[in-house]
Amino acid sequence: MIGMKVGEYFLGKGIVSESDISSALAFQQTHPTYLGEILLKLGKIQENDLLLYLSKQFNVQYISSEKLEKMAVTTPADIIPLKMALDKTIFPLKYSMNNYRLTVLTYEPQNIVIFDELKILLNGVQSVVPVVAPSNVIKALILKQYNNDVTAFDRLVRDSVSVSHNFLSNENIISLDNPNDIEMANRIQDIATMDEDKLNQENRETFSMIVNKADLSGGTKVDVTAVTTSMMSNMPSWVREQGNQLIELLRIFSNLLDVAAHGDSYFAHSQRVAILCKEIGEAIHLSEVEIYDLTIAAYLHDVGKKLHLTALDIKNQSNTDKMKTYSQIATKLFADVQLSKLALNCLENMYETYNGQGFPRALKLNEIPIGSLILLLANTYDFMTRISNVPPKEALKQLKETMYFSDRIINALEQTQQISAAESSLKKITAIVISQKKFDLDDIADKFSRVNIDVLKAKTIEKAAQIIKEQKDNLGFILCDIDMTESAITPLRLLAAIKHKKEISEIPFYFFSQYSVDKNTTIAANALKVSGIFPNYHPVDMTRKIADEIRKKI
């Protein structure tokens, strides 16, 4: 209970009263944040009071607002994008190329989740050193440094709290107990105290120029482009549109490659593997970043491979030479395309197994990236069930027997794919799924089959109308893609026609879309008493919800 520790600390120091704490706790009910930040905002404590507490409590160093306001204008976007800095309220103080260490300003020095995410999000970052400052000070610094907002400190700092001008003269921002931190400390102290001539010179040096200096000094050669532009992952939380475009390009590319390299039976194999990886990743609560990079790895996992190899080949000790060769393909093939470190690790280790029988290094247990195990599991499961037509339950049984995967991801596979759900006691239901996208038709039909629902597929609305006419007495529900551009009849007209025919008007009708559904379409569909709409649909969630709703009506 960090909040209570803050209160007890300042009470014990005689800096605040019990009524001050009560006021801060009441404020916290409507403005959730740390109690120390609230006490500062309410003027009950001074900035240096809070910083000294945080420094002692979390064994970190700090920087005052006075020094940060004097900090030379830098190019922080070369290290951390603006949206990321704002979302996480962090500011990059220094990036050390010698040891891949990033020093960041934060108001949450105890939040190790943020620091772990930075090591994943930013290529070339292996460790993160937190330096503490109040949140409003960090926000002001972000606005000044990124947006050249020269009044940010006046608005967000001086107008909101009283800043002590008698700050400790021996204020350190990096511990000097560790010799490795001495150079870093001197660097940031210089920023806070340099004279005007030095400021002007510093302003002319971009992050790229500093990197070039490191090259010229005779140290390890660094690819400047890789450091400056690849520091930022394609994580969709701040470049979501570009990230989605990349995924779509990879989807098209992988579908073409699957058929060209392995034949028609492999159509959309990589796409299914990518979706399965995403579903398993979500089930075990991987971060959005990990799932995104795992998805990229899944789309690329067969690139450069003439043979399609799975965990079954490891079990049968077949193609071991190919396994060793293929496990190195990612390193060689993607060396010059700046693939994210996490995606590359997934690909490099995708033939390693939990019990240490894999390739190339026979890693085991937690030595293997969790994404690699998920990728091998998804790749093998899809090959077994969709290409070799092994029943899902039998495939799961065989996969468990290999001992190649942790119980955690095996259980996630069973849960997300509803492998144990299709019990014989469930009444068989027949449904129509309408979509001009072959992959969506096959994927949705496969997921419904696991809950004892037979799917009649229609690629056009005209074909669906014919099936409805023939099967109207047997239909449990209709599921239609809202984006049917290749049909003369629109999905809304089909729904209207069904609702106007008494004998079929009660058949539940659902819409889904890969994208968002506009407001006018939603209003029209609801007016026609649609049973449900699934924009940006998640195949597992959608099929489960529909199956549950339909079975409740039986």
C-alpha positions, 0 to 999 in steps of 0.5 A: 500500500504505497499510498498509506506509506506516503501518508505515514511518512509525511505524518511522521515528518510533521509535514502534513496533518491527518486532515491533510491526508483525509482531504487527499484520500477524498480527492483520490476517490474522484482523481485516481493517482498516487497519494504523494502526487495528490498531496503535491497538487493540493499544495500540502507538500513541496516538490522536494519533499516528494522527490526525497521520499521517492528517492529513499523509498525506491532507491532511485535518483531524481531531478527537480523541475528547476533543472529540467526547465533549464535542460537544453532542447534535444531530439527526444523523438529519436529515442521515444515517440511523442505518443508513447512519451505522453501515454506513459508519462516518461521522457528519455534522458539518455541512451547509452550505446555502449551498454544499451541502457536507456535512462528515463524520467518517470513518476512511477519508479516502481512500475517495472511493467513500463520498463519491461515494455520499453525493452520490448518496444525499443530495439537496442534497449537492454536495460532501463534506469528510472529517474524520478520527477513529478508527473506534471513536471514530466508532462511540461518537459514533454510539451517543451521538448517535443512541441517547443511549448515554452510556456509549459512549465509556467502552466503545468508547474508554477501555476499548480504547485509551489516549487521550492527554490532552496533545493538541496545543493548536492542533488544527484540524479544518478547514483555514483555508487556504481562506477558505470553510472558516473559518466551518465551522471556527469552528462545529465548534470551538464545538461542542467547547468551548461552555459549558453555557448554550450547550450547552443552547441548541444542544440545542434547535435542530434541523436544521429550525430552523437551515434556517428561520433561513437563510430568515429571514436573507434568503438563498436560499429553501430548502424545509425539507421538501426539505432535512430529509426528502428528504436521504435517498434511498429507497435499499433498503440501509437502507429496502429494504422501503419501496423495494420497495413503491415499485417495486411501486406504480410497476410497477402504475401503469406497466402501467396507464398503458402500456395506457391511453396507448399500447394493448395492445401496450405492456402491461408496456413500462415494466416491461421497460425498468426490468428491462433498465436494471437488467441493463445497470446491473449489467453495467457495475457501477453502484452499487446507488443508481444502479441503484435511481434508474435503475429509478424513472426507467424506470418513469416515463419515459413519464408525461405523454407521449401519443406514445412516442418512441425513438432512432429518432425522433431518427435520422429527425428526426421529432417534433423539437418533441415531443422538445424538449417531452417532454425537459422534462416530468420537470422540470415534472411531478416538481418538487413530488414530491421525485424524487431528483436522479439519477432526475430527471437520467436523465429530463431527459436521456433524449433526449440521444445520445452523438454530440451529436445529441439533445435538448434541449441536444445534450449529448455523450459524458460530458456525459450521465448514463450512466443517461440513455443506458441509459434511451434504449437500453432504451426503444428496444430494447424498442420494437423487439424486443417491440412492433415485432417486430424480431429482436434481432440486427437491432435491435442492428445498427441501434442500433450504426449510430446512434452514439447510445450508447457501446460500453460500454452497447451491449456490456452490452446484447448481453451481458445479452440474450444477443443473439449466443447463439442460433446455428443450431448449437445444438440446439432445446430445448422447455420448459414455463414455468408462471406465473400472471403474464403478464409473467413468462411473456413475459419468461422466454420471450423470454430463453429464445428467445435461446438457442434454447429454445422455451417452451410457456406455461401460466398454470395447473398444470392447463394445464401438466399437459395440455401435459406429457401431450401433449409429454412426449417432446419436453420438455427441462425444466419451470420452475414459479413456486412462487407459483401461488395460482390453481391447485387443484394446488400446484407441489409436488404437480405435482412429486411427480406427475411424479416418480412417473410413470416415463415423465416422472420424468427431466424436469428440474424447476425452481422460481422465485419473485419472493420468498424461498422458505421453508425447509419448501418448500425441504426438500420440493422437495429431497426430491422431487429438484427440479433447482433453485430460484431464489428472488428470481429474476434472469431473465438469470442463471436462464435462462442457468444452466438453459440451460447445465445442460440443454445439458450433459446433451444 
